[in-house]
Amino acid sequence: MTPSWEPLLAAALLGTARQPWPAPDGLAPEAALLRELSAAAALRRAALPPRRLDVPDAPADLSAEPACPAQAGLVLAALIDRGAWALADEWLDIALDHGWGLPPAALAPLLDRLRDQPRWRAPLARLAPGRLRWWLREQPGAAREAFFPDPDALAARWSVTPFDERAAGFGALRARDPAGALACLRSTWKGDAAEQRARLLGGLLDALSDADEPFLLDALADRSAEVRQTAVGLLGRLVALGGGAAWLARVQAHALPLLSVERAVIRVALPAELPAPVAAALAIEVKPPKGMAIGERAWWARQLVARVPPKLWRERLGLPSDQWLAAADADHADWLPSAWRAAALAHADAEALAALFPAGKRRVVAAWRNDCPADALALLPVGLRLAVARAALAAGNLDWALTLLTSLPRPWDDATCAALTEHLLATRRIELDDPRLHARIDLERLLAARGSAAGLRDWLRRHDALIEAEALEKRLAEARAIAALTDPDAVIELKPPEEIVAAMPAPPPTTDFVILPALVAERIALHDSLTPSTKANS
């Protein structure tokens, strides 16, 4: 065991003549002291406890670690060496998709970046489980907690732990012990601020079950509207998972009678009153938001309809979801479709989502923007979001297309890349005072960062071809102008001016990319370097 720092420092200051230092056979005391001092200094800088130098560490268990193809390992090493962390992040996603492991030399630099990239915790635990367990075993408690919070330790000191640490570790605690996480949440519920309660309550989505329903029902009476709406959203997801019987019984009793079918028209019976116990039991906001053009009774009905799973509305109305919009009562068409869309989102009902948020129709893009808040996009199937993003681009709804595309994981499919390429090429010469400029810049950056390799390659090819065609057209125009000055008859006869064009100097290479083309080239190179043969070796 290396001695503690104080005796070493004292011996170094006094010297071995005044402060004798034990030395192994054949080693001078001064040399032994320097060896111990250098080892202790290294451990101290690394925040590691003292240890014996003559006993090697137990090796990491590598039996469960997947192998990494040699070419893939070289690519990651090059990315780390250049500090290309965004591309390294994409490499980790590719490795997870193909079941690769992590190259031996990559773990340490990636751990160094873990504070800035907290989402790497889960990928590193899957790509290098044996080495990560070894590394954590060697760390002192404080350093280990900073990188990978211990759920058991967090639960033991939950009430005295700062909120930011509780929020950061709640997900791991919920994954380890759902009931224990709920108990911790209960223990500090009344003392937490409203924003804190809402944030921790949202963490119950992981491992959500009927055991959480009583607490969620109690949260419906919370004094914070944000907490109440979070609880309503979680109860909706619980129903979608096949649970939430108590909540569903409340909803059916008060909401189902509002809609009925008469002569192929969906009629609405607005509630005559809203008793306070009913409003509290279903978390109904009594007053509509300021500026919203809707009556009070219609506002109650809108919220009640949104509480019902679309599956129950299909059973109640006897109509599939794709017939609701056409059959809706015209007197309530200003809010009823929005209520159905909210129900489809809250319960992640795929059939209703496809019917009520149809893709490819320009007139419905506004429905997406008005009735689908950005934080609800994650509930929608990826394919549906891609399709609607393409519809938004076709409708010129750039801000909404940007919101949709930002919510999508990479890489995008080739069809979406092609649609965005068409838009970017069509608006390539957009004016600086055009209000669409900033959205176009953001779309271009998104395509560069998330497009598929094939989509990016097509974008570059078509962009370069357009630049070349425009340059040729300019040179032909200049050639015709020269010919008009020297031989007017030649211009009238439309003689081809290839000989004049060939004699003109080539235009300098230009690009109107807002982002650096290097990012596009690097992402294409990353995917190309991980060739099918490399993937087959995994």
Secondary structure, 3 states (H helix, E strand, C coil): CCCCHHHHHHHHHHCCCCCCCCCCCCCCHHHHHHHHHHHHHHHHHCCCCCCCCCCCCCCCCCCCCCCCCHHHHHHHHHHHHHCCHHHHHHHHHHHHHHCCCCCHHHHHHHHHCCCCCHHHHHHHHHHCHHHHHHHHHHCCHHHHHHHCCCHHHHHHCHHHCCHHHHHHHHHHHHHHCHHHHHHHHHHCCCCCCHHHHHHHHHHHHCCCCHHHHHHHHHHCCCCCHHHHHHHHHHHHHHHHCCCCHHHHHHHHHHHHHHEEEECCEEEECCCCCCCHHHHHHHCCCCCCCCCCCCCHHHHHHHHHHHHCCHHHHHHHHCCCHHHHHHHECHHHCCCHHHHHHHHHHHCCCHHHHHHHCCCCCHHHHHHHHHHCCHHHHHHCCHHHHHHHHHHHHHCCCHHHHHHHHHCCCCCCCHHHHHHHHHHHHHCCCCCCCCCCHHHHHHHHHHHHHHCCHHHHHHHHHHHHHHHHHHHHHHHHHHHHHHHHHHCHHHHHCCCCCHHHHHHCCCCCCCCCCCCCHHHHHHHHHHHHHCCHHHHHCC
